[in-house]
């Protein structure tokens, strides 16, 4: 059920609004109380407080709140309601998601990133997720999937048949972390190999000698590539596949230049018959057979008697 992710699709977009609105409300709550004023008077006074000026125009807390509510209020309210009915249904059905499951999903999502730091940076820049917000998002995603799959049983025979019919979808090539030094001719490449054999650091040699502008300043680092990457020249990939982690290749002729390649790390492909692949397939089949997220949320809202008391 691929549309189970619809519920989460707007979260990154809306998170900025949540943070902004929360900041406003937090700032209001931290202000000293106005002695002698009624609560309504205090609230009105706080909402009239200026927070910015543009020329002779004053922008107040009230103006910001009204804009945020008008633009994001309904979406945020629906998000809060959906998360709450999912939480209540999970509790009622005895369905839970533990920290280990959340961490496992985070590790799965990190595949293809050079580091955990790069992954979290991308989540922040692209979706507005802090690590804690990401964990919360994943928690509700996994919990909703379990609720959706409740009562659906997938046999081992179904799993095997699905893998056989969709082998290409689950084929996972090995990943290679490569670095290169590009030289003008074979003699320079051989001199580079001699220096490396003496213990000179590969990254330092790359910075000093490599002709490749794109990788030179990064010590020749090409990052992670899959062993069937169509953008890596076949002659380079053929050599890379023969290396063990830490090994350096013989000079590789490429477009009139010579490349010295180093395999920094290698991540082996997951075999189709592995338990992890089978569980992934079992879950995929179950989600395909499950009701849509729209149907589930309507059922849960009816069950838990959701009532929106004021139009936004």
N, C-alpha and C positions, 0 to 999 in steps of 0.2 A: 504494500500500500504506500506508494511513493508520496501520495498527497498528505500523508501523516505529518509531513514537514511544513505544511501550509501554516499551521498554527504558529510556527516559530519564524516564518519568513519575514515578518515585519518587526521582530524584536530588536534587531540591530538598528533599524531605522528609528524606532520609537525610543530606544534607550537614551539617546541624547535629550529627548524631551523629558524623560523621567528624571535624568540627572539635573536638568535645568530647573524643573519644577520642584524637585526635592531640595535643591540649593536655596531656592526662594523661600520655601516653607521652613527649612532649617534656620535660615537667617532670621526669619520672623520669630521663630520659637526661642532664639537665643537673645532677642532684644529684651531689655529690662521692662517689666510690666509698668504700665502707666497708672500710678497710684491715684485713686479717686475716680477712675473712669470705669464705666460698665464694660463687660466683655465685648458687647457689640461696638461700643465706641472705640475700644482698643483695637479691635479687628479692623474697623474702618480707617483708623489712624495709620495702622501698619500698612494697609493696602494702598494708601495714598502716598506712602513714602517714596520719594524720588530715587531712582537707581541709575539713571543716565540722563544726559542732556545732548541734544543735537541742535546747535544754534540756540534759538530761543525756545525750542521745544523740549519739554520735560517728559521723560518716560518714567512711569510709576510701576510699583509692584502690581497694582490692579491691571494695568495695561498688559503686562507680561503674562499674568495669570489668565486673563481673558483670551489672549492669542494662543497660549498653550492649550487651554481647554477647548477652544474652537477647532484647532488644527489636529490635536492628538487625543483629546479627551475620550471620544467614543472608542477609538482603537485600544487605548490603554485600559479602559474599563473592561472591554471584552477580553483582553489578555488576562487581566486579574481574575475575572470570573472563570475563564476557562481553566486557568491553573488551579483555582480553588476547587472546582468540581472534579478535576482530575485527582487532586490530593485526597478529597473526600471519598471518591470512588475507590481509589487504591487502598485506603484505610478500611473501607467497608468490605472489600473483597480479599483483604489480607495480602495484597500485592505491594511489593516494595522494591526499591532500587537502592543498593548499598554503595558506599564510596568506591569499592573495588570495581564495580561495574562502570561507574562514572569515569574512573581513571583509565580503565581499559578502552573506553570509547575515545577519551582524549588522546591516548597513545595511537589509536587507529587513525584519528584525524591528523596527527602529527606526521604521518608518513608523507614523504616528499619534501618536508622542510629540513633545512640543514641542521637546525637545532631547536630545542624547546623555546629558547628566547625568541628566535625568529618566528616561530608559530604563534606565540602569544602577542608578539608585535603585530603580526598580520591580522589576528582576531580583533585587536584594538583599532587598527587603522581602517579595516574593511567593514567591520560590524559594530564597532564601538563597545566591544565586550572587554571588560576587565576579567582576570582569571576567575574571580568569584561569580561574576555574572554568567560566564561561560559554563561553569559547573552547574549553576542553577538551570540554565537553558537545557543542558544535556540531561539533567535529572528529570525534568518534566517531559522531555522528548522520549526518553527510555520508559518512563512510567506510562505515558500514553500508548506507546507501542505494546507494552505488556497487557494493558487493558484491552486494546484492540484485538490482540491475539488470544484473549481468554477463551478457552473452550475449543480452540482450533488445534487439531493434532495432525502433524505431518510425519508420515512413515519414512523409514530408511530407504525404502524402494522409491518413494517420490523424490527424495534427495538425490539418490544416485542417478535417476532418470533425468533430473533437471541439470545436474552437472554435465552429464553426457551430451545433452542437447544444447547446452550453453557453455561449452568448454572454453571458448575464446573470451567470454566475459570474465572468467575466473582465472585466466592465465596471468600469472604475476611474474614478470621477468626479474632477474636479479638486478640490484642497483649498485652502481659503482661510483665511488668518490674519486675523481681524477684530478690530476694537476699536470701541466705541460710547460715545457721550455721550447720555444720555437727559435730555430737558428737558421742562418742563411745558407749553409752548406754542410756537407758531411764532416769536414774537418772540424768545424766549430762544434758540431754535435758530439764528435768524439772527444774533443777537449772538455766539453761539458761533462761527459760521462766520467772522464778521468778525475775531474775535480770532485764529483759526487762520490766516486770510489774512495777518495781520500777522506771523506767524512764531511765535506762542505754541505751546508744545509740547502736542500732543494729549493725552498722558497726564496732564500737569499740569492741563489744563482739565477733564479727566474727574474727577480727584481732587477738584477744587474745586467742580464744578457738577453732575455727573451724579447723577440721582435713583435709579440702579440700585445697590442695596446690594451685589449679588453681584459686580459688576465694578468699582465705583468705586475701591476701594482698590488695585486692580491696574491703574490707568490706563485702565480701560474694556476691558481685554483679554478677548476671548471665546475665545481659543485657536484651534486648527485645527478647521475644520468642512468637511465634504464639501458640494459644491455642490448635492447632492440631499438634504441632511439634513432629515428630516421634522420635526425639533424647532425648526428655525429658521423663523420666520414667512415665508410666501412673499413678502410685500411687501419684507421685508428682504433675502432672498436674491436677488430679482430685481434690486434695486439693487446688491448686492454683485457680481453677475456682470458688471455693466457697468463696474465700476471697474478701473483699472490699479493695480499695486502703488504705494503711496504716495498715492493719490488719496483725497479725501474726498467723500462724497455730499451731495446736497441734503437738506434735512430730510425725514424719512420719517414720515408719520403712523401711529401704532400705538397702538391702545387709548386714544385721547384724549391721548396724549403724542407728542412728536416726537423722533425718533432721528437723530443725526448719526453716520454710519458711516465707518470708515476701513479700507481694504484694506491691510494691512501687508505681506503676502507672498502669493504664489500658486504652487502646484505643479500643473503640468499633468498631466492624466490620461495614462496610457500607452495607446497605440493597440493595438487587437486584433491588428493585423498586424505589430507590432514583433517583432524577433528575440528580445527578452527574454520576451515573452509566449509565443512559440512554444517556446522552450526550457523554460519553466515547464510548458507543456502536455505537451511530450514527456516530461519527467520524471514528471509526474503519471500519464500513461498507463502508462509503464514500471513505476512502483511499484504500480499497480493489477494489473498482470499478474504481478508478482514474487511469490515465495512469501511467506508470512507471516513476521514476525520470529521467531515461536516455532519455525517449521520451520527457519529459517536457523540460529538459535542451537543447536538440537539437532544439526543436521548438523555445525556447526563444532565443537561440544563433542566429538562422536564422532570427527571427523577429527583433532583435536588431543589426543585421549586425556585429557580432563579427568577427574580423580578427586578426589572430596571425601573426605579421609582421616579426618575427625572430624565427627560430627554436632553441629550447633549448636542 
